Amino acid sequence: MRLSDAGFNKRLSNTDCLFGAAARGFCVRKFGKNRKFGVVAALSLMALCVAGPAEAQDITYQPINPTFGGNPFNSSHLLGIANAQNDYRDPKATQNQSQADIFARQLQSRLLSALSSQIVDAIFGDNPQERGTIKFGGQTIEFVRGLTDVTLTITDDATGEVTTIIIPTFVDVTP
């Protein structure tokens, strides 16, 4: 007796029964519109069977910022990015400088440069002096030449603050 004769056509229309399997209850369902699903499922099952063992490695954290142990060559790049994003402007900063202020600052810089050149010539020049005192702009600069070094003492006349600088001299002694 066939299943179609028994009135099971509607129930079994989506199934295939092979070799009299309907009588034994073994029928294979057709996928019909879901045929792609069946192909994907079969390929996935095959891939799982063929796949090798999974491998992994330890996750290590490498900081970017050199302050926290990162690469020191990143510091200038990170500083540039931070400065580009910084919108803060110092309210005390003077943006508008007159031409007279700029000229006065440049003149003062040139005078101090000439003064420092004269001091260097007096200490280390062709005719070096053993000691000397120079007064300029509210400051007193004294120098004393020793055997192995030169001691500069800079005194601010207004506050009395003293700064001492010791410069070693490199004497070439040939036997």
Secondary structure, DSSP 8 states (H G I E B T S, - for coil): --TTTTT-TTTTTTEE--TTHHHHT--EE--GGGHHHHHHHHHHHHHHHH-------------SSGGGTS-GGGHHHHHHHHHHH-----TT------HHHHHHHHHHHHHHHHHHHHHHHHHHSSS--SEEEEEETTEEEEEEE-SSEEEEEEEETTT--EEEEEEE-------
